[in-house]
């Protein structure tokens, strides 16, 4: 079985270079940005692209960068806001608070009506997900 450092030592494949990855992610973002926000087609496209990225991450088809041995002590200050945000988002969604205390998704709806903003959000999501796949 290969060790992570051996995988990282491989030469990058042609499809793993930024010259190839960025245009592919941009194309996928352009397609995803054309779907209406939170529509069935957008949700299916999200599940499809996310599923492919999860599959790539779980298979050994993508050379991985070595993960850090352990998180630094300052990482808690990054994790804390994410946990608080997730707790508020989940609580307002479960409670169906509506306009009194809207979720982030509801606040983002006016911005996501513009296809250009949706495309940029798609690109940010795909780029972040690709970074996780590489780990």
C-alpha positions as CSV (number, residue, x, y, z in Angstrom):
1,X,0.0,0.0,0.0
2,X,1.4,3.4,-0.9
3,X,2.2,5.9,1.7
4,X,0.9,9.6,1.4
5,X,4.4,10.9,0.9
6,X,4.9,8.5,-2.0
7,X,1.7,9.7,-3.7
8,X,2.8,13.3,-3.4
9,X,6.2,12.5,-4.9
10,X,4.6,11.4,-8.2
11,X,4.9,13.7,-11.1
12,X,1.6,15.7,-11.6
13,X,-0.5,14.3,-14.4
14,X,-1.6,16.6,-17.2
15,X,-5.2,16.9,-15.9
16,X,-3.9,17.7,-12.4
17,X,-2.1,20.9,-13.4
18,X,-3.7,24.3,-12.8
19,X,-3.6,25.1,-16.5
20,X,-6.1,22.2,-16.9
21,X,-8.0,22.3,-13.6
22,X,-8.9,26.0,-13.6
23,X,-10.6,26.0,-17.0
24,X,-12.5,22.8,-16.1
25,X,-13.7,24.3,-12.9
26,X,-14.6,27.5,-14.7
27,X,-16.6,25.6,-17.3
28,X,-18.4,23.6,-14.6
29,X,-19.1,26.9,-12.8
30,X,-20.5,28.5,-16.0
31,X,-22.9,25.6,-16.4
32,X,-23.9,25.6,-12.8
33,X,-24.4,29.3,-12.7
34,X,-27.1,29.1,-15.4
35,X,-29.5,27.0,-13.4
36,X,-32.1,28.9,-11.3
37,X,-31.1,29.2,-7.6
38,X,-32.2,26.2,-5.5
39,X,-34.1,24.6,-8.4
40,X,-34.3,20.9,-8.9
41,X,-31.9,21.0,-11.8
42,X,-29.4,23.0,-9.7
43,X,-29.7,20.6,-6.9
44,X,-29.1,17.6,-9.2
45,X,-26.1,19.3,-10.8
46,X,-24.7,20.1,-7.3
47,X,-25.1,16.5,-6.2
48,X,-23.6,15.2,-9.5
49,X,-20.5,17.4,-9.4
50,X,-20.1,17.0,-5.7
51,X,-20.4,13.2,-6.1
52,X,-17.7,13.1,-8.8
53,X,-15.4,15.2,-6.6
54,X,-16.1,12.9,-3.6
55,X,-15.4,9.9,-5.8
56,X,-12.1,11.4,-7.0
57,X,-11.2,12.2,-3.4
58,X,-11.9,8.6,-2.2
59,X,-10.2,7.0,-5.1
60,X,-6.5,7.2,-5.5
61,X,-6.7,8.8,-9.0
62,X,-5.7,12.3,-7.7
63,X,-2.2,12.8,-6.4
64,X,-2.5,14.2,-2.9
65,X,-0.6,16.9,-1.1
66,X,0.6,15.8,2.4
67,X,-1.8,16.8,5.1
68,X,-0.4,18.6,8.1
69,X,0.6,16.4,11.0
70,X,-1.5,18.3,13.4
71,X,-3.4,21.6,13.5
72,X,-1.7,24.6,15.1
73,X,-3.2,26.0,18.3
74,X,-4.5,29.0,16.4
75,X,-6.8,26.8,14.4
76,X,-9.5,26.9,17.1
77,X,-10.1,30.5,16.3
78,X,-11.0,29.5,12.7
79,X,-13.1,26.5,13.8
80,X,-15.1,28.4,16.4
81,X,-16.8,30.8,14.0
82,X,-17.6,27.9,11.6
83,X,-19.3,25.9,14.4
84,X,-21.2,29.0,15.6
85,X,-22.4,29.7,12.1
86,X,-23.4,26.1,11.5
87,X,-25.3,26.0,14.8
88,X,-27.2,29.2,13.9
89,X,-27.9,28.1,10.4
90,X,-29.1,24.7,11.5
91,X,-31.2,26.1,14.3
92,X,-33.0,28.7,12.1
93,X,-33.6,26.0,9.4
94,X,-35.0,23.5,11.9
95,X,-37.1,26.1,13.7
96,X,-38.3,27.5,10.3
97,X,-37.9,31.0,11.7
98,X,-38.7,32.7,8.4
99,X,-38.1,36.4,8.0
100,X,-37.8,37.0,11.8
101,X,-34.4,35.2,11.8
102,X,-33.5,34.2,8.3
103,X,-30.8,31.6,7.4
104,X,-27.7,32.6,5.4
105,X,-29.2,30.9,2.4
106,X,-32.3,33.1,2.5
107,X,-30.1,36.2,2.9
108,X,-28.0,35.1,-0.1
109,X,-31.1,34.6,-2.3
110,X,-31.2,38.1,-3.7
111,X,-27.5,37.9,-4.6
112,X,-27.8,34.5,-6.1
113,X,-30.5,35.7,-8.5
114,X,-27.7,37.1,-10.8
115,X,-26.2,34.4,-12.9
116,X,-22.7,36.0,-12.8
117,X,-22.8,36.0,-8.9
118,X,-24.0,32.4,-9.0
119,X,-21.2,31.4,-11.4
120,X,-18.6,33.1,-9.1
121,X,-20.1,31.2,-6.1
122,X,-20.0,28.0,-8.0
123,X,-16.3,28.5,-8.9
124,X,-15.5,29.3,-5.2
125,X,-17.3,26.2,-4.1
126,X,-15.7,23.9,-6.7
127,X,-12.2,25.4,-6.0
128,X,-12.6,24.8,-2.3
129,X,-13.9,21.3,-2.8
130,X,-11.0,20.5,-5.2
131,X,-8.6,21.7,-2.5
132,X,-10.2,19.2,-0.1
133,X,-10.0,16.4,-2.7
134,X,-6.3,17.0,-3.1
135,X,-5.8,16.5,0.7
